Amino acid sequence: MRGYKNFESDPHPGDLRHLVEIGYTENQINENGYPDPRDVVVCRVWAATVDAGNQHYRAADVMNAEAVINFTIRYRKDIKPGMWVRFRGDKWNISTLGEYSFKQRYLGLKASISKGVSG
């Protein structure tokens, strides 16, 4: 995955201007015995966003596009890798967490989304 950025300098509080939802997907078993995915929202927070780039790759003979965004939120202990961020209607998968200067004031989330593209 591209777009690795060090979470070094604290962001300006005015940069946290995008309202996002952070949550996880829980699989429950329905009455027929099949998994029934259900989204659980942990929190709605204000976030700063930085486009960290994108890349195209071929997997299973299908061309895919992966985009990466770095989100910055106020520090929370309940956010874990594997959760998702809902931003502008899309669910971005959190892969990496980073703390700014280890002060527990801000938390950096590296999230990606993959989509199949034709061509």
Buried (B, 14 or more C-beta within 10 A) or exposed (E): EEBEBEBEEEBEEEEBEBEBBBBBEEEEEEEEEEEEEEEEEBEEBBBBBBEBEBBEEEEEEEEBEBBBBBBBBEEEEEBEEEBBBBBEEEBBBBBBBBEBEEEEEBBBBBBBBBEEEEE
